[in-house]
Amino acid sequence: MDLETRKISFIQEFLRLQNEEIVSGLEKLLRKRKTELVEKNLKPMSMEQYNSEIDQAMEDSKNGRMIKATDLKAKIQKWD
């Protein structure tokens, strides 16, 4: 059975669940596994890359290529 077929089958089975404890457990497991996969794939940034990103940020700041956090938050809220 290919991955797409397995996912559809899983979703169908999930939709039939009537037990909140099982749903909560599956949600918790999904969050945990996603976090583990992200952490597993994280790679430390080299000092060269770190310094390059700082230089770019400073350049962006000097040239006015920034957005205030409050403005960004307002912009994101309009996405809904």
C-alpha positions as a Markdown table, in Angstrom:
| # | Residue | x | y | z |
|---|---|---|---|---|
| 1 | Met | 0.0 | 0.0 | 0.0 |
| 2 | Asp | 1.5 | 3.4 | -1.0 |
| 3 | Leu | 1.8 | 6.3 | 1.4 |
| 4 | Glu | -1.2 | 8.2 | -0.1 |
| 5 | Thr | -3.5 | 5.2 | 0.3 |
| 6 | Arg | -2.3 | 4.6 | 3.8 |
| 7 | Lys | -3.0 | 8.2 | 4.8 |
| 8 | Ile | -6.5 | 8.1 | 3.4 |
| 9 | Ser | -7.1 | 4.8 | 5.2 |
| 10 | Phe | -5.8 | 6.4 | 8.4 |
| 11 | Ile | -8.0 | 9.5 | 8.0 |
| 12 | Gln | -11.1 | 7.3 | 7.4 |
| 13 | Glu | -10.3 | 5.3 | 10.5 |
| 14 | Phe | -9.6 | 8.4 | 12.5 |
| 15 | Leu | -13.0 | 10.0 | 11.5 |
| 16 | Arg | -14.8 | 6.9 | 12.9 |
| 17 | Leu | -13.2 | 7.3 | 16.3 |
| 18 | Gln | -15.6 | 8.2 | 19.1 |
| 19 | Asn | -13.2 | 8.1 | 22.0 |
| 20 | Glu | -11.8 | 11.5 | 22.9 |
| 21 | Glu | -8.9 | 9.9 | 24.9 |
| 22 | Ile | -7.7 | 8.1 | 21.7 |
| 23 | Val | -8.0 | 11.3 | 19.6 |
| 24 | Ser | -6.0 | 13.3 | 22.3 |
| 25 | Gly | -3.4 | 10.5 | 22.4 |
| 26 | Leu | -3.0 | 10.6 | 18.6 |
| 27 | Glu | -2.8 | 14.4 | 18.6 |
| 28 | Lys | -0.1 | 14.3 | 21.3 |
| 29 | Leu | 1.8 | 11.6 | 19.4 |
| 30 | Leu | 1.7 | 13.6 | 16.1 |
| 31 | Arg | 3.0 | 16.7 | 17.8 |
| 32 | Lys | 5.8 | 14.8 | 19.5 |
| 33 | Arg | 6.9 | 13.0 | 16.4 |
| 34 | Lys | 6.8 | 16.2 | 14.3 |
| 35 | Thr | 8.9 | 17.9 | 16.9 |
| 36 | Glu | 11.4 | 15.0 | 17.0 |
| 37 | Leu | 11.7 | 15.1 | 13.2 |
| 38 | Val | 12.3 | 18.8 | 13.1 |
| 39 | Glu | 14.9 | 18.5 | 15.9 |
| 40 | Lys | 16.6 | 15.6 | 14.1 |
| 41 | Asn | 17.0 | 17.6 | 10.9 |
| 42 | Leu | 18.3 | 20.8 | 12.6 |
| 43 | Lys | 21.9 | 21.6 | 11.8 |
| 44 | Pro | 23.9 | 24.2 | 13.6 |
| 45 | Met | 24.7 | 27.3 | 11.7 |
| 46 | Ser | 28.3 | 27.9 | 10.8 |
| 47 | Met | 30.0 | 31.0 | 12.3 |
| 48 | Glu | 30.4 | 32.2 | 8.7 |
| 49 | Gln | 26.7 | 31.9 | 7.9 |
| 50 | Tyr | 25.8 | 33.5 | 11.3 |
| 51 | Asn | 28.0 | 36.5 | 10.7 |
| 52 | Ser | 26.7 | 36.8 | 7.1 |
| 53 | Glu | 23.1 | 36.8 | 8.3 |
| 54 | Ile | 24.0 | 39.5 | 10.9 |
| 55 | Asp | 25.7 | 41.6 | 8.2 |
| 56 | Gln | 22.6 | 41.2 | 6.0 |
| 57 | Ala | 20.3 | 42.2 | 8.9 |
| 58 | Met | 22.4 | 45.3 | 9.6 |
| 59 | Glu | 22.4 | 46.2 | 5.9 |
| 60 | Asp | 18.6 | 45.8 | 5.8 |
| 61 | Ser | 18.2 | 48.0 | 8.8 |
| 62 | Lys | 20.4 | 50.7 | 7.3 |
| 63 | Asn | 18.3 | 50.7 | 4.1 |
| 64 | Gly | 14.9 | 50.7 | 5.8 |
| 65 | Arg | 14.1 | 47.1 | 4.8 |
| 66 | Met | 12.4 | 46.3 | 8.0 |
| 67 | Ile | 8.9 | 45.9 | 9.4 |
| 68 | Lys | 7.7 | 46.5 | 13.0 |
| 69 | Ala | 6.5 | 43.5 | 14.8 |
| 70 | Thr | 3.1 | 45.1 | 15.5 |
| 71 | Asp | 2.8 | 45.9 | 11.7 |
| 72 | Leu | 3.7 | 42.3 | 10.9 |
| 73 | Lys | 1.2 | 41.0 | 13.4 |
| 74 | Ala | -1.6 | 43.2 | 11.9 |
| 75 | Lys | -0.7 | 42.1 | 8.4 |
| 76 | Ile | -0.8 | 38.4 | 9.4 |
| 77 | Gln | -4.2 | 38.8 | 11.0 |
| 78 | Lys | -5.6 | 40.0 | 7.7 |
| 79 | Trp | -4.6 | 36.7 | 6.1 |
| 80 | Asp | -7.7 | 34.9 | 7.6 |
